[in-house]
Amino acid sequence: MDAFLARSTDLQKYPEWLMKQPNKQAEREIHIYLVTRTPQSVSIMRSHEDWLAHIADVGTFDTLAYFLAQNNVIDEKALATLR
């Protein structure tokens, strides 16, 4: 919901200063999922779990997390929280 509201242009409903608060930044979490199918219409999806699945293999998950960190997609602090 935060990501959706952050794209809002209505600063009365979701002011920019709120997203820049340090405690708001601390709420952010990184999740790595496996895409099981391409969603055809977001309106018929109940949640992200309709088309994403957790990566069960620990080695695969660690490899993807390391790759994302090495390519500056996530930082070392985020990588540490995934372990």
mmCIF file of the N, C-alpha and C atoms, coordinates in Angstrom:
data_MODEL
# 
_entry.id   MODEL 
# 
loop_
_atom_site.group_PDB 
_atom_site.id 
_atom_site.type_symbol 
_atom_site.label_atom_id 
_atom_site.label_alt_id 
_atom_site.label_comp_id 
_atom_site.label_asym_id 
_atom_site.label_entity_id 
_atom_site.label_seq_id 
_atom_site.pdbx_PDB_ins_code 
_atom_site.Cartn_x 
_atom_site.Cartn_y 
_atom_site.Cartn_z 
_atom_site.occupancy 
_atom_site.B_iso_or_equiv 
_atom_site.pdbx_formal_charge 
_atom_site.auth_seq_id 
_atom_site.auth_comp_id 
_atom_site.auth_asym_id 
_atom_site.auth_atom_id 
_atom_site.pdbx_PDB_model_num 
ATOM 1   N N  . MET A 1 1  ? 0.823  -1.191  0.000   1.00 0.00 ? 1  MET A N  1 
ATOM 2   C CA . MET A 1 1  ? 0.000  0.000   0.000   1.00 0.00 ? 1  MET A CA 1 
ATOM 3   C C  . MET A 1 1  ? 0.864  1.250   0.000   1.00 0.00 ? 1  MET A C  1 
ATOM 4   N N  . ASP A 1 2  ? 1.976  1.215   0.741   1.00 0.00 ? 2  ASP A N  1 
ATOM 5   C CA . ASP A 1 2  ? 2.861  2.379   0.777   1.00 0.00 ? 2  ASP A CA 1 
ATOM 6   C C  . ASP A 1 2  ? 3.393  2.717   -0.608  1.00 0.00 ? 2  ASP A C  1 
ATOM 7   N N  . ALA A 1 3  ? 3.774  1.700   -1.365  1.00 0.00 ? 3  ALA A N  1 
ATOM 8   C CA . ALA A 1 3  ? 4.301  1.957   -2.711  1.00 0.00 ? 3  ALA A CA 1 
ATOM 9   C C  . ALA A 1 3  ? 3.240  2.590   -3.595  1.00 0.00 ? 3  ALA A C  1 
ATOM 10  N N  . PHE A 1 4  ? 2.012  2.120   -3.468  1.00 0.00 ? 4  PHE A N  1 
ATOM 11  C CA . PHE A 1 4  ? 0.911  2.689   -4.246  1.00 0.00 ? 4  PHE A CA 1 
ATOM 12  C C  . PHE A 1 4  ? 0.683  4.149   -3.856  1.00 0.00 ? 4  PHE A C  1 
ATOM 13  N N  . LEU A 1 5  ? 0.612  4.408   -2.563  1.00 0.00 ? 5  LEU A N  1 
ATOM 14  C CA . LEU A 1 5  ? 0.363  5.773   -2.103  1.00 0.00 ? 5  LEU A CA 1 
ATOM 15  C C  . LEU A 1 5  ? 1.535  6.708   -2.394  1.00 0.00 ? 5  LEU A C  1 
ATOM 16  N N  . ALA A 1 6  ? 2.745  6.178   -2.396  1.00 0.00 ? 6  ALA A N  1 
ATOM 17  C CA . ALA A 1 6  ? 3.913  7.014   -2.679  1.00 0.00 ? 6  ALA A CA 1 
ATOM 18  C C  . ALA A 1 6  ? 3.882  7.552   -4.105  1.00 0.00 ? 6  ALA A C  1 
ATOM 19  N N  . ARG A 1 7  ? 3.223  6.845   -4.999  1.00 0.00 ? 7  ARG A N  1 
ATOM 20  C CA . ARG A 1 7  ? 3.101  7.313   -6.396  1.00 0.00 ? 7  ARG A CA 1 
ATOM 21  C C  . ARG A 1 7  ? 1.971  8.321   -6.557  1.00 0.00 ? 7  ARG A C  1 
ATOM 22  N N  . SER A 1 8  ? 1.229  8.529   -5.503  1.00 0.00 ? 8  SER A N  1 
ATOM 23  C CA . SER A 1 8  ? 0.103  9.452   -5.554  1.00 0.00 ? 8  SER A CA 1 
ATOM 24  C C  . SER A 1 8  ? 0.578  10.887  -5.757  1.00 0.00 ? 8  SER A C  1 
ATOM 25  N N  . THR A 1 9  ? -0.161 11.625  -6.530  1.00 0.00 ? 9  THR A N  1 
ATOM 26  C CA . THR A 1 9  ? 0.154  13.042  -6.725  1.00 0.00 ? 9  THR A CA 1 
ATOM 27  C C  . THR A 1 9  ? -0.618 13.928  -5.758  1.00 0.00 ? 9  THR A C  1 
ATOM 28  N N  . ASP A 1 10 ? -1.517 13.325  -5.000  1.00 0.00 ? 10 ASP A N  1 
ATOM 29  C CA . ASP A 1 10 ? -2.303 14.067  -4.027  1.00 0.00 ? 10 ASP A CA 1 
ATOM 30  C C  . ASP A 1 10 ? -1.530 14.140  -2.711  1.00 0.00 ? 10 ASP A C  1 
ATOM 31  N N  . LEU A 1 11 ? -0.851 15.244  -2.480  1.00 0.00 ? 11 LEU A N  1 
ATOM 32  C CA . LEU A 1 11 ? -0.010 15.379  -1.298  1.00 0.00 ? 11 LEU A CA 1 
ATOM 33  C C  . LEU A 1 11 ? -0.814 15.523  -0.011  1.00 0.00 ? 11 LEU A C  1 
ATOM 34  N N  . GLN A 1 12 ? -2.116 15.757  -0.115  1.00 0.00 ? 12 GLN A N  1 
ATOM 35  C CA . GLN A 1 12 ? -2.961 15.801  1.079   1.00 0.00 ? 12 GLN A CA 1 
ATOM 36  C C  . GLN A 1 12 ? -3.197 14.386  1.615   1.00 0.00 ? 12 GLN A C  1 
ATOM 37  N N  . LYS A 1 13 ? -3.383 13.439  0.696   1.00 0.00 ? 13 LYS A N  1 
ATOM 38  C CA . LYS A 1 13 ? -3.641 12.069  1.116   1.00 0.00 ? 13 LYS A CA 1 
ATOM 39  C C  . LYS A 1 13 ? -2.360 11.365  1.575   1.00 0.00 ? 13 LYS A C  1 
ATOM 40  N N  . TYR A 1 14 ? -1.258 11.658  0.913   1.00 0.00 ? 14 TYR A N  1 
ATOM 41  C CA . TYR A 1 14 ? -0.006 10.977  1.237   1.00 0.00 ? 14 TYR A CA 1 
ATOM 42  C C  . TYR A 1 14 ? 1.155  11.937  1.035   1.00 0.00 ? 14 TYR A C  1 
ATOM 43  N N  . PRO A 1 15 ? 1.511  12.682  2.056   1.00 0.00 ? 15 PRO A N  1 
ATOM 44  C CA . PRO A 1 15 ? 2.567  13.687  1.917   1.00 0.00 ? 15 PRO A CA 1 
ATOM 45  C C  . PRO A 1 15 ? 3.954  13.058  1.732   1.00 0.00 ? 15 PRO A C  1 
ATOM 46  N N  . GLU A 1 16 ? 4.751  13.728  0.933   1.00 0.00 ? 16 GLU A N  1 
ATOM 47  C CA . GLU A 1 16 ? 6.092  13.234  0.613   1.00 0.00 ? 16 GLU A CA 1 
ATOM 48  C C  . GLU A 1 16 ? 6.966  13.092  1.866   1.00 0.00 ? 16 GLU A C  1 
ATOM 49  N N  . TRP A 1 17 ? 6.825  13.990  2.814   1.00 0.00 ? 17 TRP A N  1 
ATOM 50  C CA . TRP A 1 17 ? 7.666  13.934  4.013   1.00 0.00 ? 17 TRP A CA 1 
ATOM 51  C C  . TRP A 1 17 ? 7.493  12.630  4.775   1.00 0.00 ? 17 TRP A C  1 
ATOM 52  N N  . LEU A 1 18 ? 6.322  12.018  4.661   1.00 0.00 ? 18 LEU A N  1 
ATOM 53  C CA . LEU A 1 18 ? 6.071  10.776  5.378   1.00 0.00 ? 18 LEU A CA 1 
ATOM 54  C C  . LEU A 1 18 ? 6.979  9.658   4.864   1.00 0.00 ? 18 LEU A C  1 
ATOM 55  N N  . MET A 1 19 ? 7.119  9.553   3.559   1.00 0.00 ? 19 MET A N  1 
ATOM 56  C CA . MET A 1 19 ? 7.965  8.504   2.989   1.00 0.00 ? 19 MET A CA 1 
ATOM 57  C C  . MET A 1 19 ? 9.430  8.737   3.291   1.00 0.00 ? 19 MET A C  1 
ATOM 58  N N  . LYS A 1 20 ? 9.820  9.962   3.561   1.00 0.00 ? 20 LYS A N  1 
ATOM 59  C CA . LYS A 1 20 ? 11.229 10.267  3.808   1.00 0.00 ? 20 LYS A CA 1 
ATOM 60  C C  . LYS A 1 20 ? 11.608 10.150  5.288   1.00 0.00 ? 20 LYS A C  1 
ATOM 61  N N  . GLN A 1 21 ? 10.673 9.802   6.128   1.00 0.00 ? 21 GLN A N  1 
ATOM 62  C CA . GLN A 1 21 ? 10.964 9.620   7.546   1.00 0.00 ? 21 GLN A CA 1 
ATOM 63  C C  . GLN A 1 21 ? 11.848 8.377   7.737   1.00 0.00 ? 21 GLN A C  1 
ATOM 64  N N  . PRO A 1 22 ? 12.848 8.447   8.592   1.00 0.00 ? 22 PRO A N  1 
ATOM 65  C CA . PRO A 1 22 ? 13.728 7.292   8.808   1.00 0.00 ? 22 PRO A CA 1 
ATOM 66  C C  . PRO A 1 22 ? 12.984 6.035   9.271   1.00 0.00 ? 22 PRO A C  1 
ATOM 67  N N  . ASN A 1 23 ? 11.988 6.195   10.137  1.00 0.00 ? 23 ASN A N  1 
ATOM 68  C CA . ASN A 1 23 ? 11.258 5.008   10.595  1.00 0.00 ? 23 ASN A CA 1 
ATOM 69  C C  . ASN A 1 23 ? 10.425 4.394   9.471   1.00 0.00 ? 23 ASN A C  1 
ATOM 70  N N  . LYS A 1 24 ? 9.970  5.186   8.516   1.00 0.00 ? 24 LYS A N  1 
ATOM 71  C CA . LYS A 1 24 ? 9.233  4.654   7.365   1.00 0.00 ? 24 LYS A CA 1 
ATOM 72  C C  . LYS A 1 24 ? 10.180 3.849   6.482   1.00 0.00 ? 24 LYS A C  1 
ATOM 73  N N  . GLN A 1 25 ? 11.408 4.335   6.329   1.00 0.00 ? 25 GLN A N  1 
ATOM 74  C CA . GLN A 1 25 ? 12.399 3.603   5.533   1.00 0.00 ? 25 GLN A CA 1 
ATOM 75  C C  . GLN A 1 25 ? 12.747 2.267   6.202   1.00 0.00 ? 25 GLN A C  1 
ATOM 76  N N  . ALA A 1 26 ? 12.738 2.242   7.527   1.00 0.00 ? 26 ALA A N  1 
ATOM 77  C CA . ALA A 1 26 ? 13.062 1.012   8.250   1.00 0.00 ? 26 ALA A CA 1 
ATOM 78  C C  . ALA A 1 26 ? 11.981 -0.051  8.070   1.00 0.00 ? 26 ALA A C  1 
ATOM 79  N N  . GLU A 1 27 ? 10.770 0.350   7.701   1.00 0.00 ? 27 GLU A N  1 
ATOM 80  C CA . GLU A 1 27 ? 9.672  -0.600  7.499   1.00 0.00 ? 27 GLU A CA 1 
ATOM 81  C C  . GLU A 1 27 ? 9.818  -1.394  6.201   1.00 0.00 ? 27 GLU A C  1 
ATOM 82  N N  . ARG A 1 28 ? 10.642 -0.888  5.302   1.00 0.00 ? 28 ARG A N  1 
ATOM 83  C CA . ARG A 1 28 ? 10.759 -1.534  3.995   1.00 0.00 ? 28 ARG A CA 1 
ATOM 84  C C  . ARG A 1 28 ? 11.376 -2.914  4.133   1.00 0.00 ? 28 ARG A C  1 
ATOM 85  N N  . GLU A 1 29 ? 10.854 -3.862  3.395   1.00 0.00 ? 29 GLU A N  1 
ATOM 86  C CA . GLU A 1 29 ? 11.367 -5.215  3.377   1.00 0.00 ? 29 GLU A CA 1 
ATOM 87  C C  . GLU A 1 29 ? 11.590 -5.637  1.935   1.00 0.00 ? 29 GLU A C  1 
ATOM 88  N N  . ILE A 1 30 ? 12.540 -6.519  1.748   1.00 0.00 ? 30 ILE A N  1 
ATOM 89  C CA . ILE A 1 30 ? 12.819 -7.042  0.419   1.00 0.00 ? 30 ILE A CA 1 
ATOM 90  C C  . ILE A 1 30 ? 12.406 -8.508  0.394   1.00 0.00 ? 30 ILE A C  1 
ATOM 91  N N  . HIS A 1 31 ? 11.689 -8.874  -0.634  1.00 0.00 ? 31 HIS A N  1 
ATOM 92  C CA . HIS A 1 31 ? 11.259 -10.256 -0.831  1.00 0.00 ? 31 HIS A CA 1 
ATOM 93  C C  . HIS A 1 31 ? 11.691 -10.683 -2.224  1.00 0.00 ? 31 HIS A C  1 
ATOM 94  N N  . ILE A 1 32 ? 12.166 -11.899 -2.335  1.00 0.00 ? 32 ILE A N  1 
ATOM 95  C CA . ILE A 1 32 ? 12.550 -12.454 -3.634  1.00 0.00 ? 32 ILE A CA 1 
ATOM 96  C C  . ILE A 1 32 ? 11.621 -13.633 -3.893  1.00 0.00 ? 32 ILE A C  1 
ATOM 97  N N  . TYR A 1 33 ? 10.901 -13.566 -4.996  1.00 0.00 ? 33 TYR A N  1 
ATOM 98  C CA . TYR A 1 33 ? 9.928  -14.608 -5.334  1.00 0.00 ? 33 TYR A CA 1 
ATOM 99  C C  . TYR A 1 33 ? 10.238 -15.211 -6.703  1.00 0.00 ? 33 TYR A C  1 
ATOM 100 N N  . LEU A 1 34 ? 9.660  -16.349 -6.947  1.00 0.00 ? 34 LEU A N  1 
ATOM 101 C CA . LEU A 1 34 ? 9.691  -17.011 -8.232  1.00 0.00 ? 34 LEU A CA 1 
ATOM 102 C C  . LEU A 1 34 ? 8.384  -16.711 -8.948  1.00 0.00 ? 34 LEU A C  1 
ATOM 103 N N  . VAL A 1 35 ? 8.455  -16.228 -10.181 1.00 0.00 ? 35 VAL A N  1 
ATOM 104 C CA . VAL A 1 35 ? 7.248  -15.946 -10.949 1.00 0.00 ? 35 VAL A CA 1 
ATOM 105 C C  . VAL A 1 35 ? 6.728  -17.269 -11.497 1.00 0.00 ? 35 VAL A C  1 
ATOM 106 N N  . THR A 1 36 ? 5.514  -17.625 -11.119 1.00 0.00 ? 36 THR A N  1 
ATOM 107 C CA . THR A 1 36 ? 4.936  -18.899 -11.556 1.00 0.00 ? 36 THR A CA 1 
ATOM 108 C C  . THR A 1 36 ? 4.096  -18.742 -12.813 1.00 0.00 ? 36 THR A C  1 
ATOM 109 N N  . ARG A 1 37 ? 3.554  -17.556 -13.023 1.00 0.00 ? 37 ARG A N  1 
ATOM 110 C CA . ARG A 1 37 ? 2.820  -17.266 -14.252 1.00 0.00 ? 37 ARG A CA 1 
ATOM 111 C C  . ARG A 1 37 ? 2.697  -15.756 -14.389 1.00 0.00 ? 37 ARG A C  1 
ATOM 112 N N  . THR A 1 38 ? 2.485  -15.298 -15.588 1.00 0.00 ? 38 THR A N  1 
ATOM 113 C CA . THR A 1 38 ? 2.338  -13.873 -15.838 1.00 0.00 ? 38 THR A CA 1 
ATOM 114 C C  . THR A 1 38 ? 0.892  -13.471 -15.583 1.00 0.00 ? 38 THR A C  1 
ATOM 115 N N  . PRO A 1 39 ? 0.687  -12.497 -14.723 1.00 0.00 ? 39 PRO A N  1 
ATOM 116 C CA . PRO A 1 39 ? -0.704 -12.075 -14.477 1.00 0.00 ? 39 PRO A CA 1 
ATOM 117 C C  . PRO A 1 39 ? -1.287 -11.414 -15.715 1.00 0.00 ? 39 PRO A C  1 
ATOM 118 N N  . GLN A 1 40 ? -2.457 -11.838 -16.103 1.00 0.00 ? 40 GLN A N  1 
ATOM 119 C CA . GLN A 1 40 ? -3.111 -11.275 -17.279 1.00 0.00 ? 40 GLN A CA 1 
ATOM 120 C C  . GLN A 1 40 ? -3.847 -9.992  -16.931 1.00 0.00 ? 40 GLN A C  1 
ATOM 121 N N  . SER A 1 41 ? -4.427 -9.976  -15.760 1.00 0.00 ? 41 SER A N  1 
ATOM 122 C CA . SER A 1 41 ? -5.169 -8.806  -15.332 1.00 0.00 ? 41 SER A CA 1 
ATOM 123 C C  . SER A 1 41 ? -5.009 -8.661  -13.824 1.00 0.00 ? 41 SER A C  1 
ATOM 124 N N  . VAL A 1 42 ? -4.512 -7.544  -13.403 1.00 0.00 ? 42 VAL A N  1 
ATOM 125 C CA . VAL A 1 42 ? -4.302 -7.306  -11.984 1.00 0.00 ? 42 VAL A CA 1 
ATOM 126 C C  . VAL A 1 42 ? -5.634 -7.263  -11.246 1.00 0.00 ? 42 VAL A C  1 
ATOM 127 N N  . SER A 1 43 ? -6.675 -6.853  -11.931 1.00 0.00 ? 43 SER A N  1 
ATOM 128 C CA . SER A 1 43 ? -7.977 -6.714  -11.276 1.00 0.00 ? 43 SER A CA 1 
ATOM 129 C C  . SER A 1 43 ? -8.561 -8.052  -10.806 1.00 0.00 ? 43 SER A C  1 
ATOM 130 N N  . ILE A 1 44 ? -8.154 -9.173  -11.429 1.00 0.00 ? 44 ILE A N  1 
ATOM 131 C CA . ILE A 1 44 ? -8.697 -10.464 -11.014 1.00 0.00 ? 44 ILE A CA 1 
ATOM 132 C C  . ILE A 1 44 ? -7.798 -11.172 -10.004 1.00 0.00 ? 44 ILE A C  1 
ATOM 133 N N  . MET A 1 45 ? -6.649 -10.599 -9.695  1.00 0.00 ? 45 MET A N  1 
ATOM 134 C CA . MET A 1 45 ? -5.734 -11.197 -8.738  1.00 0.00 ? 45 MET A CA 1 
ATOM 135 C C  . MET A 1 45 ? -6.163 -10.853 -7.319  1.00 0.00 ? 45 MET A C  1 
ATOM 136 N N  . ARG A 1 46 ? -6.159 -11.834 -6.455  1.00 0.00 ? 46 ARG A N  1 
ATOM 137 C CA . ARG A 1 46 ? -6.467 -11.584 -5.042  1.00 0.00 ? 46 ARG A CA 1 
ATOM 138 C C  . ARG A 1 46 ? -5.252 -11.017 -4.324  1.00 0.00 ? 46 ARG A C  1 
ATOM 139 N N  . SER A 1 47 ? -4.055 -11.524 -4.662  1.00 0.00 ? 47 SER A N  1 
ATOM 140 C CA . SER A 1 47 ? -2.833 -11.037 -4.048  1.00 0.00 ? 47 SER A CA 1 
ATOM 141 C C  . SER A 1 47 ? -1.651 -11.447 -4.922  1.00 0.00 ? 47 SER A C  1 
ATOM 142 N N  . HIS A 1 48 ? -0.481 -11.028 -4.509  1.00 0.00 ? 48 HIS A N  1 
ATOM 143 C CA . HIS A 1 48 ? 0.726  -11.395 -5.244  1.00 0.00 ? 48 HIS A CA 1 
ATOM 144 C C  . HIS A 1 48 ? 0.958  -12.903 -5.235  1.00 0.00 ? 48 HIS A C  1 
ATOM 145 N N  . GLU A 1 49 ? 0.403  -13.598 -4.271  1.00 0.00 ? 49 GLU A N  1 
ATOM 146 C CA . GLU A 1 49 ? 0.597  -15.038 -4.179  1.00 0.00 ? 49 GLU A CA 1 
ATOM 147 C C  . GLU A 1 49 ? -0.140 -15.803 -5.278  1.00 0.00 ? 49 GLU A C  1 
ATOM 148 N N  . ASP A 1 50 ? -0.996 -15.118 -6.032  1.00 0.00 ? 50 ASP A N  1 
ATOM 149 C CA . ASP A 1 50 ? -1.664 -15.755 -7.168  1.00 0.00 ? 50 ASP A CA 1 
ATOM 150 C C  . ASP A 1 50 ? -0.694 -16.021 -8.316  1.00 0.00 ? 50 ASP A C  1 
ATOM 151 N N  . TRP A 1 51 ? 0.400  -15.275 -8.362  1.00 0.00 ? 51 TRP A N  1 
ATOM 152 C CA . TRP A 1 51 ? 1.334  -15.471 -9.469  1.00 0.00 ? 51 TRP A CA 1 
ATOM 153 C C  . TRP A 1 51 ? 2.795  -15.499 -9.047  1.00 0.00 ? 51 TRP A C  1 
ATOM 154 N N  . LEU A 1 52 ? 3.075  -15.395 -7.746  1.00 0.00 ? 52 LEU A N  1 
ATOM 155 C CA . LEU A 1 52 ? 4.437  -15.502 -7.234  1.00 0.00 ? 52 LEU A CA 1 
ATOM 156 C C  . LEU A 1 52 ? 4.502  -16.617 -6.197  1.00 0.00 ? 52 LEU A C  1 
ATOM 157 N N  . ALA A 1 53 ? 5.673  -17.278 -6.113  1.00 0.00 ? 53 ALA A N  1 
ATOM 158 C CA . ALA A 1 53 ? 5.867  -18.340 -5.122  1.00 0.00 ? 53 ALA A CA 1 
ATOM 159 C C  . ALA A 1 53 ? 7.209  -18.145 -4.432  1.00 0.00 ? 53 ALA A C  1 
ATOM 160 N N  . HIS A 1 54 ? 7.280  -18.563 -3.182  1.00 0.00 ? 54 HIS A N  1 
ATOM 161 C CA . HIS A 1 54 ? 8.544  -18.502 -2.452  1.00 0.00 ? 54 HIS A CA 1 
ATOM 162 C C  . HIS A 1 54 ? 9.540  -19.458 -3.098  1.00 0.00 ? 54 HIS A C  1 
ATOM 163 N N  . ILE A 1 55 ? 10.808 -19.110 -3.020  1.00 0.00 ? 55 ILE A N  1 
ATOM 164 C CA . ILE A 1 55 ? 11.862 -19.971 -3.549  1.00 0.00 ? 55 ILE A CA 1 
ATOM 165 C C  . ILE A 1 55 ? 12.265 -20.927 -2.436  1.00 0.00 ? 55 ILE A C  1 
ATOM 166 N N  . ALA A 1 56 ? 11.952 -22.191 -2.603  1.00 0.00 ? 56 ALA A N  1 
ATOM 167 C CA . ALA A 1 56 ? 12.165 -23.183 -1.548  1.00 0.00 ? 56 ALA A CA 1 
ATOM 168 C C  . ALA A 1 56 ? 13.631 -23.584 -1.408  1.00 0.00 ? 56 ALA A C  1 
ATOM 169 N N  . ASP A 1 57 ? 14.349 -23.650 -2.511  1.00 0.00 ? 57 ASP A N  1 
ATOM 170 C CA . ASP A 1 57 ? 15.744 -24.085 -2.480  1.00 0.00 ? 57 ASP A CA 1 
ATOM 171 C C  . ASP A 1 57 ? 16.629 -22.972 -1.912  1.00 0.00 ? 57 ASP A C  1 
ATOM 172 N N  . VAL A 1 58 ? 17.281 -23.235 -0.795  1.00 0.00 ? 58 VAL A N  1 
ATOM 173 C CA . VAL A 1 58 ? 18.095 -22.229 -0.108  1.00 0.00 ? 58 VAL A CA 1 
ATOM 174 C C  . VAL A 1 58 ? 19.257 -21.764 -0.987  1.00 0.00 ? 58 VAL A C  1 
ATOM 175 N N  . GLY A 1 59 ? 19.879 -22.680 -1.690  1.00 0.00 ? 59 GLY A N  1 
ATOM 176 C CA . GLY A 1 59 ? 21.003 -22.332 -2.561  1.00 0.00 ? 59 GLY A CA 1 
ATOM 177 C C  . GLY A 1 59 ? 20.590 -21.386 -3.674  1.00 0.00 ? 59 GLY A C  1 
ATOM 178 N N  . THR A 1 60 ? 19.464 -21.634 -4.276  1.00 0.00 ? 60 THR A N  1 
ATOM 179 C CA . THR A 1 60 ? 18.952 -20.763 -5.338  1.00 0.00 ? 60 THR A CA 1 
ATOM 180 C C  . THR A 1 60 ? 18.627 -19.385 -4.788  1.00 0.00 ? 60 THR A C  1 
ATOM 181 N N  . PHE A 1 61 ? 17.974 -19.342 -3.637  1.00 0.00 ? 61 PHE A N  1 
ATOM 182 C CA . PHE A 1 61 ? 17.635 -18.071 -3.015  1.00 0.00 ? 61 PHE A CA 1 
ATOM 183 C C  . PHE A 1 61 ? 18.900 -17.268 -2.704  1.00 0.00 ? 61 PHE A C  1 
ATOM 184 N N  . ASP A 1 62 ? 19.894 -17.907 -2.093  1.00 0.00 ? 62 ASP A N  1 
ATOM 185 C CA . ASP A 1 62 ? 21.134 -17.221 -1.743  1.00 0.00 ? 62 ASP A CA 1 
ATOM 186 C C  . ASP A 1 62 ? 21.865 -16.715 -2.986  1.00 0.00 ? 62 ASP A C  1 
ATOM 187 N N  . THR A 1 63 ? 21.856 -17.499 -4.041  1.00 0.00 ? 63 THR A N  1 
ATOM 188 C CA . THR A 1 63 ? 22.500 -17.087 -5.289  1.00 0.00 ? 63 THR A CA 1 
ATOM 189 C C  . THR A 1 63 ? 21.826 -15.854 -5.871  1.00 0.00 ? 63 THR A C  1 
ATOM 190 N N  . LEU A 1 64 ? 20.500 -15.842 -5.894  1.00 0.00 ? 64 LEU A N  1 
ATOM 191 C CA . LEU A 1 64 ? 19.772 -14.684 -6.406  1.00 0.00 ? 64 LEU A CA 1 
ATOM 192 C C  . LEU A 1 64 ? 20.000 -13.446 -5.545  1.00 0.00 ? 64 LEU A C  1 
ATOM 193 N N  . ALA A 1 65 ? 19.988 -13.613 -4.238  1.00 0.00 ? 65 ALA A N  1 
ATOM 194 C CA . ALA A 1 65 ? 20.220 -12.487 -3.331  1.00 0.00 ? 65 ALA A CA 1 
ATOM 195 C C  . ALA A 1 65 ? 21.621 -11.921 -3.535  1.00 0.00 ? 65 ALA A C  1 
ATOM 196 N N  . TYR A 1 66 ? 22.614 -12.792 -3.662  1.00 0.00 ? 66 TYR A N  1 
ATOM 197 C CA . TYR A 1 66 ? 23.993 -12.346 -3.891  1.00 0.00 ? 66 TYR A CA 1 
ATOM 198 C C  . TYR A 1 66 ? 24.106 -11.617 -5.225  1.00 0.00 ? 66 TYR A C  1 
ATOM 199 N N  . PHE A 1 67 ? 23.479 -12.155 -6.272  1.00 0.00 ? 67 PHE A N  1 
ATOM 200 C CA . PHE A 1 67 ? 23.489 -11.514 -7.587  1.00 0.00 ? 67 PHE A CA 1 
ATOM 201 C C  . PHE A 1 67 ? 22.886 -10.109 -7.521  1.00 0.00 ? 67 PHE A C  1 
ATOM 202 N N  . LEU A 1 68 ? 21.769 -9.972  -6.833  1.00 0.00 ? 68 LEU A N  1 
ATOM 203 C CA . LEU A 1 68 ? 21.120 -8.662  -6.699  1.00 0.00 ? 68 LEU A CA 1 
ATOM 204 C C  . LEU A 1 68 ? 22.009 -7.677  -5.948  1.00 0.00 ? 68 LEU A C  1 
ATOM 205 N N  . ALA A 1 69 ? 22.709 -8.157  -4.934  1.00 0.00 ? 69 ALA A N  1 
ATOM 206 C CA . ALA A 1 69 ? 23.613 -7.282  -4.177  1.00 0.00 ? 69 ALA A CA 1 
ATOM 207 C C  . ALA A 1 69 ? 24.814 -6.868  -5.030  1.00 0.00 ? 69 ALA A C  1 
ATOM 208 N N  . GLN A 1 70 ? 25.367 -7.792  -5.781  1.00 0.00 ? 70 GLN A N  1 
ATOM 209 C CA . GLN A 1 70 ? 26.527 -7.488  -6.615  1.00 0.00 ? 70 GLN A CA 1 
ATOM 210 C C  . GLN A 1 70 ? 26.200 -6.513  -7.738  1.00 0.00 ? 70 GLN A C  1 
ATOM 211 N N  . ASN A 1 71 ? 24.944 -6.472  -8.155  1.00 0.00 ? 71 ASN A N  1 
ATOM 212 C CA . ASN A 1 71 ? 24.525 -5.582  -9.238  1.00 0.00 ? 71 ASN A CA 1 
ATOM 213 C C  . ASN A 1 71 ? 23.811 -4.340  -8.716  1.00 0.00 ? 71 ASN A C  1 
ATOM 214 N N  . ASN A 1 72 ? 23.993 -4.052  -7.432  1.00 0.00 ? 72 ASN A N  1 
ATOM 215 C CA . ASN A 1 72 ? 23.464 -2.844  -6.786  1.00 0.00 ? 72 ASN A CA 1 
ATOM 216 C C  . ASN A 1 72 ? 21.945 -2.710  -6.872  1.00 0.00 ? 72 ASN A C  1 
ATOM 217 N N  . VAL A 1 73 ? 21.256 -3.820  -6.933  1.00 0.00 ? 73 VAL A N  1 
ATOM 218 C CA . VAL A 1 73 ? 19.795 -3.793  -6.879  1.00 0.00 ? 73 VAL A CA 1 
ATOM 219 C C  . VAL A 1 73 ? 19.362 -3.681  -5.419  1.00 0.00 ? 73 VAL A C  1 
ATOM 220 N N  . ILE A 1 74 ? 20.065 -4.388  -4.555  1.00 0.00 ? 74 ILE A N  1 
ATOM 221 C CA . ILE A 1 74 ? 19.869 -4.263  -3.112  1.00 0.00 ? 74 ILE A CA 1 
ATOM 222 C C  . ILE A 1 74 ? 21.222 -3.958  -2.485  1.00 0.00 ? 74 ILE A C  1 
ATOM 223 N N  . ASP A 1 75 ? 21.221 -3.327  -1.317  1.00 0.00 ? 75 ASP A N  1 
ATOM 224 C CA . ASP A 1 75 ? 22.488 -3.005  -0.664  1.00 0.00 ? 75 ASP A CA 1 
ATOM 225 C C  . ASP A 1 75 ? 22.859 -4.102  0.341   1.00 0.00 ? 75 ASP A C  1 
ATOM 226 N N  . GLU A 1 76 ? 24.048 -3.977  0.908   1.00 0.00 ? 76 GLU A N  1 
ATOM 227 C CA . GLU A 1 76 ? 24.544 -4.986  1.844   1.00 0.00 ? 76 GLU A CA 1 
ATOM 228 C C  . GLU A 1 76 ? 23.655 -5.116  3.083   1.00 0.00 ? 76 GLU A C  1 
ATOM 229 N N  . LYS A 1 77 ? 23.096 -3.997  3.527   1.00 0.00 ? 77 LYS A N  1 
ATOM 230 C CA . LYS A 1 77 ? 22.209 -4.038  4.698   1.00 0.00 ? 77 LYS A CA 1 
ATOM 231 C C  . LYS A 1 77 ? 20.970 -4.881  4.388   1.00 0.00 ? 77 LYS A C  1 
ATOM 232 N N  . ALA A 1 78 ? 20.400 -4.689  3.206   1.00 0.00 ? 78 ALA A N  1 
ATOM 233 C CA . ALA A 1 78 ? 19.230 -5.484  2.800   1.00 0.00 ? 78 ALA A CA 1 
ATOM 234 C C  . ALA A 1 78 ? 19.612 -6.942  2.636   1.00 0.00 ? 78 ALA A C  1 
ATOM 235 N N  . LEU A 1 79 ? 20.801 -7.196  2.090   1.00 0.00 ? 79 LEU A N  1 
ATOM 236 C CA . LEU A 1 79 ? 21.258 -8.576  1.907   1.00 0.00 ? 79 LEU A CA 1 
ATOM 237 C C  . LEU A 1 79 ? 21.390 -9.275  3.254   1.00 0.00 ? 79 LEU A C  1 
ATOM 238 N N  . ALA A 1 80 ? 21.886 -8.570  4.247   1.00 0.00 ? 80 ALA A N  1 
ATOM 239 C CA . ALA A 1 80 ? 22.044 -9.150  5.580   1.00 0.00 ? 80 ALA A CA 1 
ATOM 240 C C  . ALA A 1 80 ? 20.707 -9.524  6.202   1.00 0.00 ? 80 ALA A C  1 
ATOM 241 N N  . THR A 1 81 ? 19.671 -8.751  5.907   1.00 0.00 ? 81 THR A N  1 
ATOM 242 C CA . THR A 1 81 ? 18.354 -9.062  6.484   1.00 0.00 ? 81 THR A CA 1 
ATOM 243 C C  . THR A 1 81 ? 17.706 -10.273 5.820   1.00 0.00 ? 81 THR A C  1 
ATOM 244 N N  . LEU A 1 82 ? 18.151 -10.615 4.630   1.00 0.00 ? 82 LEU A N  1 
ATOM 245 C CA . LEU A 1 82 ? 17.590 -11.766 3.930   1.00 0.00 ? 82 LEU A CA 1 
ATOM 246 C C  . LEU A 1 82 ? 18.148 -13.078 4.455   1.00 0.00 ? 82 LEU A C  1 
ATOM 247 N N  . ARG A 1 83 ? 19.299 -13.025 5.078   1.00 0.00 ? 83 ARG A N  1 
ATOM 248 C CA . ARG A 1 83 ? 19.972 -14.251 5.527   1.00 0.00 ? 83 ARG A CA 1 
ATOM 249 C C  . ARG A 1 83 ? 19.386 -14.787 6.790   1.00 0.00 ? 83 ARG A C  1 
# 
